[in-house]
Amino acid sequence: MKKLLALSIAALTLAFAVPQALSAADSAATIKKNMADRKPKIEVLKKAGSVGENKTGYLEVMKDKDDKEVKLSDDEKKLIEDENKDRKAVYTAIAKQEGSTVDKVGELRAKQIRSKAAEGEFIQGEDGKWVKAPKPAEKKDEKK
């Protein structure tokens, strides 16, 4: 009887654990695919100066000379929203795995993004100031 109960509990545990593990893997794969699918459209917005990479690892709609957000279509707004939502999910998973915080992971990711930004894209420095990414040669000189 005890053996049957133990086997039943083990079977139930597997029945719940396996779908959750698969669900997490499916979710990670879906996020990765969605981010890859969005990337070309985001690059267009970044190149146009409509969107920049902020210091916390998220996309941010830029402001015009009157300090008003640049106008984006509803589809573009949704694109940015979805990307930031997925980035937060990724940062959360990494933070949990590394025993860190979501904010810290985002800040570290922002540094990586800044170092690889294409010339002319808006990036926010750690000091909060927005600048256009320099030419690659200038980036190398900054590190000296």
N, C-alpha and C positions, 0 to 999 in steps of 0.2 A: 504493500500500500504506500509506504513512504517513498519507495523507488518510483512508483507511478506518479505520485505527487511531484517529486523532484523533476521527473521528465516532463510533466505537464507545464510546470513553471518555466523550465528551460525552453520549451517549445513556444510558450507565450512570449517570453522575453525576446526570443529570436524573431517571432512574428511582429513584434513592435519595433525592435531595434533595427532590423534590416531595412524596412521601408523608410525609417527616419534617416538612416545613413544614406540610403539611395536618394531620398528627398533632398538632403543637404548637398549631395554631389550633383544632383540634377539642378538644384538651385544655383550652385557655383558655376556649373557649365552654362546655364541660361544667362547668368549675369555676365560671364565672360563673353558670350556670343553677342549679347545685347550691346555691351560696351564696344566691341569691335565693329558692330554694325553702325553704331552712332558716330564713331570716330571721324569718318570723312566729313560728315555734316558739321561736327563740332570744329574741325580744323578750318572749314570755310568761315564759320562765325568768328573764330579767333583771328584768322588772317584779315578779316574785314574790320577788326577792332571792336566788334560788338560784344565780345565775351573775353574775359581774361581768367587767369589762374590765380586764385587768391592764396594768402599765406597759410590757410588751414587745409589746403588740399582739395578745394572744391572750385567749380566754375562759378563765375559771378558776372552778371550783366554789367557792362561798363556804363559810365555816365557821360553825358555830353557836357559842353561848355557851361550850360546852365544848371549843372548838377542834377539833371534828370536822367533816369535810366534810358539807354538807347532803346528805341522801339524794336521789338521782336514780334514776329507772328505768333499766334497761339501754338502752332506746331513747334516753333523754335523754343518757346518757353517750356513746353512739355518735354522737349528733347533735353534741355538743361536740367529740368526738375528730375527727370528719370536718371540722367547720368549722375547727378549728385546723390540721389537715393541709392543707386548701386554702389557708388564710391563709399558711402557711409556703411553699407552692408559689408563691403570688403574690409574697410578699416576696422569695423567691429569684430569681424572674424579674426583678423590679424592681432588685434589688441587682446582678445581672449586667449589666443594661442600663445602670445608672447608675454602675457601678464602685464600688459601696458594699458594705456587709455586710448580711446578712440581719438581724442584730440591730439595726443602725442603722435600717433600713427599718421594722422592727417598732416601734421606739421612736417614730419619727416618726408612724407610723400611730396609735399609742396616743394621742399628743397630739391628733390629729384626732378620734379617737373620743371622748376626754374632752371636747373642746370642743362636741361635738354630742350628748352623752349626755342622755337624757330625765331629767327630774326624778325623783329617788329611786333611780335605777339605781346600783349599786355600781361605782365606778371607783377604780383604784389610782393615786395620785399618783406623781410621779417619786421621791419620798422613800420609797415602798413602803407608805405608809399607805392604808388603804381608807376611802373616804368615800362618802356618797350624793351624787349629782349635785344641784347646787342648781337652783332655779327659773331659767329663762332670764334674768330681769331681774337676778338676783344675779350671773350669769356676766358680764354686760356691766359691772357695777360692779367686778368683779375685775380687768378689763383696764385700768381707769383708773390 
